[in-house]
Amino acid sequence: MIRFSNVSKYFPTRFGPRYVLKNLNLEIPDDRDVAILGTNGAGKSTLLRLVGGIDFPSEGKIISDRFISWPLALSSGLQSSLTGRENVRFICRIHGVRANRETEEYVKEFSELGDNFELPVRSYSSGMKSKYSFAVSMGFDFDTYLMDEIMSVGDSGFKKKCENAISNKRENANIILVSHNMALIRRQCNAAILLAYGRADFYESVDQAIFRYQSL
Amino acid sequence: MKARSAFSIQRDVVFAIFVREMITRFSTYTLGNIWLVLEPLLMMILFMLIFGARGRGAFGFVEAPVFIFAAFLPFRILWTATMRQCASARGSAKGLLEYRQVRLFDVFMARTFIEGGLFIVVGIILGLGMMWLDYEPWPNNLLLTLSYCVILWLMAASFGMLAGMIGSVAREVEKLVSMLTMPLMFMSAVFFPMSIVPKQYWVYLTWNPILHAMELIREAWFGNYISPVADFNYLISAMVVLLAFAMSAYRLTWRRIVAK
């Protein structure tokens, strides 16, 4: 369970504080795969970063007892001068994974990078990068996976593979997803949070949330 | 995923950043990571050649290259490099902070440890080289020398952290700090001992805690040098105050720094 209690987030600007989230009270159950919906600038990514613990609420608290992944976005947290393997090794180290060989080989295979895995991440195309960062996240066992537009890139074969991988993980994990791809959301999620008018509402039904979102 | 204690998380993270920093710092250079050691090594050799060429026993109590060794090595690596690395940690840590267990403080720690390790490695290489050339480079009182070095090192890390944090509010501080390095070398009695400075000028220099560190290191390194000004209590108080300042400033502001 991830619980938001009275969470507000604002960014100081020269026009005064600009609120992205205001007095948010929300509970994300463990057995729900949640899509975050909202227009550009509504605070979708901010919400994801707050859940991921790499940004902090200006007021209020976020309480959780789960292992939450880093927000998976394109090439986030990757050092471009290091090779794919070295980046995986680094992430293994900070997560206390001692069996880094296995994870490295898993990522190499899953990402379909072949020899490129031994080349600097700088040299990857954006498609390769998205495959790679997705594969890296699948190499670790989290309780909740945070995904920021990560599945919208890549070829169709790989997309299918990603969705299968997520379905496998789902037995003991859930996902929180930011995406503009409604078909994907319908397939992958069974709940949604709609960010609109400075509020965030939790919907048990994805269709209802999408309907509300599209009529904004 | 296994639950870890806060300590083991921090240990894992600092180690991971330590390795990553070592790999990436010179990765674009032809010689790669060799530069990590080569850079300070070449600089030291250059200083020794320049000053050593003026003749031996420049200050009466020790041979010139050994004097340079005992002064420039701690100052360049433990003070200047540690301070600069900490002050610039914020900018290069951007990508690392995408992981929730990585905090800015871990980057500070990893960078400080790297410079400490470099100090030891470069010191040993240079010392062995000088032994080969028939000098007597090793400290007279090794433990005491190293403890003074540790104080200087922690002081540099604290100052660097403070500079880095103030720099996140006002970038001008970065410029000021890099301008400070050169005059600080003159003011810290790096390439001369305080015993050759006339007494009436002491008062202008002794406020500087780095000078005390340099003089104390010299005393412990050379058995026959007694500094006229060195004050251990002043040095340790300055270090503790700076460290406390840096830690509390970090505690108060790290969320704001990360959010930028």
Boltz contact constraints between the chains, C-beta under 6 A:
constraints:
  - contact:
      token1: [A, 53]
      token2: [B, 100]
      max_distance: 6.0
  - contact:
      token1: [A, 54]
      token2: [B, 100]
      max_distance: 6.0
  - contact:
      token1: [A, 56]
      token2: [B, 255]
      max_distance: 6.0
  - contact:
      token1: [A, 67]
      token2: [B, 1]
      max_distance: 6.0
  - contact:
      token1: [A, 70]
      token2: [B, 98]
      max_distance: 6.0
  - contact:
      token1: [A, 70]
      token2: [B, 99]
      max_distance: 6.0
  - contact:
      token1: [A, 76]
      token2: [B, 98]
      max_distance: 6.0
  - contact:
      token1: [A, 77]
      token2: [B, 95]
      max_distance: 6.0
  - contact:
      token1: [A, 77]
      token2: [B, 98]
      max_distance: 6.0
  - contact:
      token1: [A, 77]
      token2: [B, 99]
      max_distance: 6.0
  - contact:
      token1: [A, 81]
      token2: [B, 24]
      max_distance: 6.0
  - contact:
      token1: [A, 81]
      token2: [B, 27]
      max_distance: 6.0
  - contact:
      token1: [A, 90]
      token2: [B, 16]
      max_distance: 6.0
  - contact:
      token1: [A, 90]
      token2: [B, 20]
      max_distance: 6.0
  - contact:
      token1: [A, 93]
      token2: [B, 12]
      max_distance: 6.0
  - contact:
      token1: [A, 93]
      token2: [B, 16]
      max_distance: 6.0
  - contact:
      token1: [A, 94]
      token2: [B, 12]
      max_distance: 6.0
  - contact:
      token1: [A, 94]
      token2: [B, 13]
      max_distance: 6.0
  - contact:
      token1: [A, 94]
      token2: [B, 16]
      max_distance: 6.0
  - contact:
      token1: [A, 94]
      token2: [B, 99]
      max_distance: 6.0
  - contact:
      token1: [A, 94]
      token2: [B, 101]
      max_distance: 6.0
  - contact:
      token1: [A, 96]
      token2: [B, 4]
      max_distance: 6.0
  - contact:
      token1: [A, 96]
      token2: [B, 12]
      max_distance: 6.0
  - contact:
      token1: [A, 141]
      token2: [B, 1]
      max_distance: 6.0
